[in-house]
């Protein structure tokens, strides 16, 4: 029991440090902006008292979030937002907490605002893509993943998600193109060859389907140990990532 209590205390301490850093980084970036379409709110520079109060609410919200008391966390994040609506970290946590409470539609504007404020943050992309996916707005989810994989480094793993969405929309040529990008990064993978073969069969391209079938027959020079991963969407996090 004592060990569990110490673990929680350590996690809370880590959360406070991470939360303070992320909040402060968002404030510094906010000073460079003027307004956001998603929030409709100007990115005003707070005076020291306002910033201290907003950060206090934010860190309280992080504490309740870690304890999985999401209604209390949402209340604190809303108070922080009322003071600093142009802070990306505040918008992100409002979206994340709303999603965990089942309010997918309410999470959307905050997720869009967070990404607009900090467009180089991978986690903000993933959260927005997850919300669109939950609402079956696959075209919008595709746009988010396409932007993520094209503009940010070390995001090739999310090409798998993009492929699944293309297939869900029956955009077969786009799926093939994306599978080709995956092969360029990871080499020949049995599951990719199988998916490509299925697509070619749907397109009645038998010669291409047979060609991919050859890759499924050992000894194909495929890389071992590489499999089609489970979808890499947003998942709840207990501390804020570095933007």
CORDANOR-V958677 format. One record per backbone hydrogen bond with DSSP energy under -0.5 kcal/mol. CO is the residue of the C=O (numbers start at 1). NH is the residue of the N-H. If there is no record, write none. Layout:
CO:NH
CO:NH
//
This chain:
1:5
2:6
3:7
4:8
5:9
6:10
7:11
8:12
9:13
10:14
11:15
12:16
13:17
14:18
15:19
16:20
17:21
18:22
19:23
20:24
21:25
22:26
23:27
24:28
25:29
26:30
27:31
29:32
30:33
34:43
36:40
41:36
42:44
47:51
48:52
49:53
50:54
51:55
52:56
53:57
54:58
55:59
56:60
57:61
58:62
59:63
60:64
61:65
62:66
63:67
64:69
65:68
68:70
69:73
70:74
71:75
72:76
73:77
74:78
75:79
76:80
77:81
78:82
79:83
80:83
80:84
84:87
86:88
87:91
88:92
89:93
90:94
91:95
92:96
93:97
94:98
95:99
96:100
97:101
98:103
99:102
102:104
103:107
104:108
105:109
106:110
107:111
108:112
109:113
110:114
111:115
112:116
113:117
114:118
118:121
120:122
121:125
122:126
123:127
124:128
125:129
126:130
126:234
127:131
128:132
129:133
130:134
131:135
132:137
133:136
136:138
137:141
138:142
139:143
140:144
141:145
142:146
143:147
144:148
145:149
146:150
147:151
148:152
155:158
156:159
157:160
158:162
159:163
160:164
161:165
162:166
163:167
164:168
165:169
166:171
167:170
170:172
171:175
172:176
173:177
174:178
175:179
176:180
177:181
178:182
179:183
180:184
181:185
182:186
183:187
188:223
189:193
190:194
191:195
192:196
193:197
194:198
195:199
196:200
197:201
198:202
199:203
200:205
201:204
204:206
205:209
206:210
207:211
208:212
209:213
210:214
211:215
212:215
212:216
213:216
214:217
216:218
220:222
223:226
225:227
231:233
//
